[in-house]
Amino acid sequence: MTEQMDKPVELPVASPAPLAARTKQVRVTGAFGADYSDVVPSPCVSLCKMNADRSHCIGCYRSIDEIRAWSKADTAERQQIWLQALGRAGLGSNGRPLVPAA
């Protein structure tokens, strides 16, 4: 019984791969374009757990406030939430990792 108690607790580890795949799916709809007028699809990848410091979801990289605001957000606000989530994940709007400036 002591062995189980001595084991460290495993915290969820974030990987941007599911969000990258979701981004590529949504990008083909044109949802990131300035002239897009349809409903912007959610970045949710059904991996709903907050990271260790509770700053964002490890699946979609949205903050709690962004997740709450999503249902009432208009197109421009949803696009902004996407961009903020992608930035947290280190991804561009094409779903590829951002290259740090040299």
Stockholm file with secondary structure:
# STOCKHOLM 1.0

chainA/1-102         MTEQMDKPVELPVASPAPLAARTKQVRVTGAFGADYSDVVPSPCVSLCKMNADRSHCIGCYRSIDEIRAWSKADTAERQQIWLQALGRAGLGSNGRPLVPAA
#=GR chainA/1-102 SS CHHHHHSCCCCCCCCSHHHHHHHHHHHTTTTTSTTCCSCCCCCCCSCCCBCTTSSSBTTTCCCHHHHHHHTTCCHHHHHHHHHHHHHHHTBCTTSSBCCCCC
#=GC SS_cons         CHHHHHSCCCCCCCCSHHHHHHHHHHHTTTTTSTTCCSCCCCCCCSCCCBCTTSSSBTTTCCCHHHHHHHTTCCHHHHHHHHHHHHHHHTBCTTSSBCCCCC
//
